[in-house]
Amino acid sequence: MGARLLGSFQKFARTVVRTSGHPMAFGLASGVVVIWALTGPLFRFGNTWLLVINTVANIITFLMIFLIRNAQNRESEAVQLKLDELIRATKAAQNTLLDIEELTEEDLDRIKARFARLARKARDESSAGLAELIRRECPQDGTIVPDKSTSGVSR
């Protein structure tokens, strides 16, 4: 019973999130606000008139928070699983990163610092290689030196 109820809720949440993100939903909500505003003079812009839109908006917002959060959690988990599969399938990748989202903040900070160092090193090496490529391609006299690795193919 619980699994069926959860499945029904998730299906309902996906449907509501997809529907609420549609342009027609925005148009409908805008129309409700315009109708509410146009009825202001009829109700003399009274407290009840203000309370109606305020209450409806608060209830809808409160419920949508849970539905959107459910959809975000599922999407995030699906992305993590896809990334885990890519890591697992890549021979050079480190399988120790498969469940990285479960680590402590301190462990994540250490791994992040390590990857930042690797990225800096790769950028430095790339910059040196790019500078050499520019020197080879565009010498001081302005002539373009053909790249030997392209076997004479012109660019």
N, C-alpha and C positions, 0 to 999 in steps of 0.2 A: 504493500500500500504506500509506504513512504517513498520508494523509488519511483513509483508511478506518479505520485503527487509532485515530486521534484522534477521529473521529466515534463509534466504538464506545465509547471511554473516556468521552466526554462524556455519551453516553446512559446508560452504566452509572453514572456519577457522579450524574447527575440522579435516576436511579431510587433509588440508595442514599440520597441526601440526603432525598428525599421520604419514603421508607419509614422511615428512621431518625427522622424528625420526627413520625411518626404515634404516637398514644397507645398503640397495640398494641405498638410497639417498646419504649416505656418500660415497659409492663407485662411484656413478655418479659424485658427486662434486670433488672427488679426481681425477677421470678420466679427468674432464674438466681442472683441474689445471695442470695435467701432459701434456695434449695436448697443453695447453697454453705455458707451459715451453719449450716443444719441438719445438714450432713454433718460439721461440725467435731468433735463428740464422737466420731464414728465413726473419724476420723483423728487423734484426740487433739490437735486444734488444732496439729498439727505444722508444721514449716517447709515441707514439701511442700504441705500444704493451703493455707498462706498464699501460697506461690509460684505456685500454679495461678491464683488469682484475680488476683493482681498481674500476672502475665505476660499473661494473656488481656486484662485491662483496658488494659495498656500497648500491646499490639499493636493492639487495636481503636482506641484513641485515636490512635495514630500514623498509621494508615491513614485514619481519618476526617478528620484535619486536612487532608490533601491533597484528599480528595473534597469537603469543605465549601468549601475555598478555591477549588477549580475552579468550583463552583456560584456562589460569591460573585463571582468575577471575571466570569463570564458575565452574571450579573444586573446588576452594576455597569456593564458595557459596554453592555448593552441600555438601561438607564436613561439613560446618557450619550447614546446615539444618539437616544432619544426626545426628550430635552431639546434636542439639536442640531437636530432636525427642528422643534421648536416655535420655537426661536430663528430658524431659517432662514425659517419660514413667517410670522413676525410682522414686519411692515414696519418698525415702530419699534425693533425689537431690534437690537443690535449684532452683526453676523455675526463680528466679531473674537473673540467669546467662544466660538465653536463648538468649538475644540479647547483650551479653557482648561486642561484637566487636563495638558497637555503643557508648560505654562510652568514657569519656575523658581520657587522659593519666594519670591524677592524680587519677581518680577513679580506673583505671586498676592497677596502682602502689599500691594503698591501698589493693585491692583484692589480688594482687600477694604477698604482704607482709604477709597478713593473711594466705594464703595457704602455704607460706614458713614456718611460725610458726607452722602450723598444721603438716606439713611434718616433721619438726625437732622433734616435740613432738612424732609423731608416730615412727620415727627412734629411738629416745631415749628409748621409751617403748619397741620397738622391740629388741633393743640391750640388754636391761635388761632381756627380756624374752629369748633371744638366749643364753646369758651367763648362765642363770639358766638351760636351756636345756642341755648345754654342761656339766655343773657341774653334772647334773643328769645322763647323758649318759656315761660320762667318769670320774668316781671318781679317786682319787689319786692312788689307787692300780691297775688301768688299767682294771678292770672288767667292763663289760657293764651291766647296770641295765636295765631290761626290762621296757618298757613304759606301765603303767597300762591301758592307754586309748586304746591300740590296742588289748586288751583282749587276751594277750599271743601270738599274731601273731608275728612270727619272721621276722626280716628284712634282 
